[in-house]
């Protein structure tokens, strides 16, 4: 209602009124005040909200060496793009040689098969047969490890024989992905990754990075997905402190909590008690997280016919049956449901579930949210609008992956429909933009540009009709 103002009245850290100095006179006339002109030549904006981000993954990423297929700049710290198998393996060997020798393991993040070639435990053993090595794939939904790292996990309790036939583990390559990583490998890594000495500097750097880019509120979209107690302790130490400029909305991973607690009922009881524990910095407001199909950065999302160019199958993180059971329980209990889904095949299952729940028990303002919205056809957008769902999208997907997935995986026409937001907005679907850091830079203005321009890294414009206007973005 008042897009331009030249003065802000503040008392005890609270904004009282905004306008011109004359507009603020009712607040000033009976008070002593000072005029601070330090921002007279600047533009002030409200703090940004990143509605899908993982403080934990930021903390983990900042413990690793970044070797990525795209360039990064974090608070002026630049990481160049690494492309090609030879360049990647050389960078990996160089980083290992320069590692901190007292660290218990060597970790790197950013590997992507389409840019860096094949990888395996055997390749990593060629770098070291003594020091544990953990390679986090670009999506953070996959890991490759060497033999010493596998021995480390076994020593922590991982029973390889129990999971020898797991469909999302390749024991010959020491490759774990989706549920094979999240449910089998990650629980045994959590105490190491979340050790305060290692994790807290990463959490604080994540907090500083958010502040640097003007983000003051984030939604942690996977609370408890690794280790609930360790995660909450980390958040309390690093975000729930007086000088933290960032608030965190907790969004529990209820399927993971149920698996750890060995009871869906126990998970719901834990979730039901969270609101009573709210603080000024850690907030729960009835949102929960479910996962459908696989990661966008791995070409693991579920894609409808004709599928992927090379014929490989998409992946489920949660099978459709259990997914529907958990969605029904939390829908009937009145929670807002956020669903990680990236492909049109995954979205079909997710929206079929929503349709069933609405038929069984209609809810007027359910705010069922599609998270990421990686690749979608126009029918997906129509169904989302018809079912009164909403979308929290990662527009960086198109900028980063459009060129690569046009050439490999999806083809040009379908790659053009990565993160197609224009059709949603034209149908009055509520749309938010998120970073899912470190999947995308936690830079809201840059993400807005990607949604408004729909430019790929090569400068091509894909599906301009799916652009948002600058104001919308």
C-alpha positions, 0 to 999 in steps of 0.5 A: 500500500505504500511502496516508497518510504524515506524514514523508519521509526524504531524503538527497542529493536521494533519497527513502529512505523514507516513513511516520510519523517512527517508521516512519523510525527505522531510517534515522535512529537512526545518522545525524545529521538535521534535521526540516524542517516547511515542508510540515507543512500541505501535501499532497505527491504524486509528480511527475505524468507527462504522457505526450503533450506537445510541448515544441517546440509549447509553445515555438512557442506561447509565441512567439505571440499567443494568440487562442483560442475558450476562456479560458486561464490559464497561471501566472496569465496569463489569455487571454479567449475570443474568439468570432465573426468580427468579434471575432476579426478585431478582436483579430487587427488589435489584436495586429498593431498592438501587435507587436514591431516588430523581430520578423521575422514576426508569429505568432498561435495559436488560430484556429478556423473554427467559432468565428472564421469564414472566414480566408484569405491575402487577409484577412491581406493586408488587415492587412499587405502588408509584414510576414509573418503566420503564423496557427497554427490551434488544432490546430497542424495548419494554418496560414494565411499572408499574401503576404509570409510566402509570399514569405519561405518561397519565399526559403527554398526552398519550390517552390510549383510543385512542390506546386501540386496537393497535396491539403492545400494551398489556394494561393488561401487560402494555407492549409496543413493536415496533410501540406501543413503538416508536409511542405511549409511547416514545414521552411522555417519550422523555422530561424526557429521554432527560432532559439535567441533566439526558441525558448529563452525559449519552451522555458523557459516551457514547463518552468516551466509544467510545474513550476508544475503538478507535472509532472516527466516528459513524453513528447515525442510527435513528436521530429524532426517539424520538424527533428531536429537543431534540436529536439535542440539545443533540448532539450539547451539547455533540458531537459538541464541540471542545474537542470531539474526535468523529464525528457523521454522522446523518441518519434521521428516515424519517417516524418518522419525517413525523409522527411528522410533519404530512407531508412526504413533510415537513420531506423531506424538513427538511432532504433536509436542513440538509447538510447546517448545517454540522459542523466538528462533526455533518455531514449529507451526504444524508443517511436516515433510514427506518425500516422494521421488528422487533427486533432480541433480541425479536424474533420479526423479520419476519421469512419465512416458517416454521416460529418460532418453537412455531408458534408466528408471527413476527412483522413489524415496518413499514407495507410494503405499507407505507415502499415502499412509503417512499423508493420510495420518497427518492430513486427518490430524490437520497438519500442513503437508510438504512433499519433496517431488521433482518429476511429473511421474512423482507429482502424479502420485503426490497429487493422486494422494491429495485427490484421495485425501480431499475425497475422504476428508475435505479441507478448505485451507490445506496448503498441501505444498509441492516442494521443488517442482523440478520438471512438470508438464502443463497438466501437472500445473492444472491439477495443482490449481484444481486441487488448491495446492501450492508450490515452493520451487527451486528456479535455479534448476533451470539455470544450472541444469537446463543445458545439461538435461537438454543434451542428456536425460530429458531432451530439449523440449522437456528440459525447457519445462524445468521449473515452469512457474508461469503457468502456475501463477496464471492459474493463481497458484501460490508460488514461493522460490527457495534455494534448498541450499546447498542445491542453489545459492541462498541468494533470493535476488539471484533466484528471482532473476533466474525465475524472471529470465529463465536463462540457462548458464549458456545464456539460452532462454528456455520456455519464455512463457513460463517466466515470472515478471520481475515483480512476481519473482 
